[in-house]
Amino acid sequence: MAERSVADLVVERLLAWRVPRAFGFPGAAIAPLVEALDRTGGDPAFIPARHEETASFMATGHAKFTGGIGVCLATQGPSAVQLLNGLYDAKLDSTPVVAIVGEDISGPLGGAHQEIGLSRLFADVCNQFVQYGRSPEHVPALLDQAFRTAAATRSPTCVVLPRQLQEAMVSDLQPNAVGVISATPGESLARVLPHEVDLDAAAQLLGGGQRIAILVGQGGRGAAEEIIELADRLGAGVATSLLGKPVLDERLPFHTGVLGEVGTMAAAELMGGCDTLLMVGTNDPWTDYFPMPDQARTVQIDIDGRRIGSRYPADVPLVGDAAETLRALLDRVPERPHEDWRATVESSVDRWRTTAADRAAASAEPVNPQLVLQELSARVPHVGAVAVDVGSVLYWYARHLVLPPGVNAQLCGTLGSMGCALPYALAAKLADPDLPVIALVGDGAMQLNGLAELITVAHHWQEWRDPRLVVLVLNNRDQSGMGGGRQPSADPAQRRPDVPYAGWARLLGLHGVRVDRPELVGAAWDEALAADRPCVLEAVVDPAVSLAPPEPAFADLRGLYANGDAARRVREQVELTVNAEGLV
């Protein structure tokens, strides 16, 4: 019988699970697996990152952009520790990732120089599955179970493989020793629909509402047509979570934008004025912006029943796939367009869009960051991907970048970790080299890991059929990373060092554009998007431009909910205000 190593068996399982590439940082404890990947000629490929944290972000970004399962590799000790940030991102945003960690226990007493308790280390972030490989025969089934669990639970899992096990030679295994794949990456494990009685109750509740709001999260992907049809049938207004921003066409006249501190006044007003709320695939944490207690009756749709009611009380919970559940509701919900309410919502949207344009046009020193995102809106390619980092750039993205339908945008939505955008963008570009990708990054994230990962971009870009990967760096020199209307400190120790981001790109053989005049912002975008290679667009922007979070509707009344009488008085106030003025 032919012999091969356990590392070769691992590669075979990656191929069986249709994993196109694994991201990692090479080290002795994972070397046999990296060498086995190198022998495949790139199928699957090994993509070395500059740091284990960015490798884990790349794996998570791959899963988010493709719908498949991301894979990251690391060794024991500090290498394993540095995977945690990207894996927690995957856990909190319900993304399937498999971490394969090598361990070397060849010390004289059976220990290792960098030994830590890997089971304990990954016990929380990979709480659905953390297992050690113990024997060659055990490895294929172990990996299948790790992938199966990641797909089924939409979460990260971990497999630890000692180096000695990776190097072990094995004969051809019997079919019953290699495990059985029962789930396919990127596909639902089963068709999930709520019970008929629950659908009937939801339809009755929605049909009885007068002022209906629909809040859409990332779970609404693939259900845009159903959401719009239901909104038109009920005359509802629509808002989205940050993760749900790409789901619907933001040019719709009743689309109020993103809800929450980073979002729009129109979305806050929609929540403040509604009496009925439909939540579709969202676990949005901005609960201060939700309707006040007892204000609205609620239907919530989610594939994961554990999330229903976790942010806001649900009168009718519907556990099911968003698109199929909505189609079932459309068969039951009567057509009641509530034209007055829809007109009120659209007026609120018009006011917000005027406000947003005025904010972007306001003078700043030297450039208004809102203008940079507004100018991108007019030029963003109608296909491709957008990766967004954490910081003030997230606010400007949420309010000022109108995504064309079909453009996939991803961010570290729940964990909120800085430094995700460039690794995400790389993963998206490697997954589909034919499409343009844009990363939106602040100078803090760029100094954290972006400058290093530009080396990875420089290493790979000539393999791409469409070389466009544009990295916008908002250079505001603000040490807090948030800007937000604070005047820059005169103390150099309180300001972030000014780095020539565009110049660094040029040193790496990439394109670089620096803009510090508002009238040149549009031309700078044109140059970056027309470049024949990846480009860093460095915009020197004003840190004193206020983030201006929208005020939650009836924010001054929320503290009155100490008892039932107070709740009744507040609800009466809501009704009086809405009846007198429409949407607040």
PyMOL commands that set and color helices and strands:
alter all, ss='L'
color gray80, all
select helices_A, chain A and resi 6-16+28-38+52-66+78-81+84-92+118-121+136-153+163-167+175-177+196-208+218-220+224-234+265-273+287-289+305-307+322-330+339-361+369-377+392-400+421-431+443-463+492-494+501-507+518-530+555-560+564-581
alter helices_A, ss='H'
color red, helices_A
select strands_A, chain A and resi 3-5+21-24+45-48+70-75+97-103+130-132+156-162+169-171+212-216+237-240+255-258+276-280+297-302+316-319+385-388+408-411+437-442+469-475+511-515+535-540
alter strands_A, ss='S'
color yellow, strands_A
deselect
rebuild
show_as cartoon
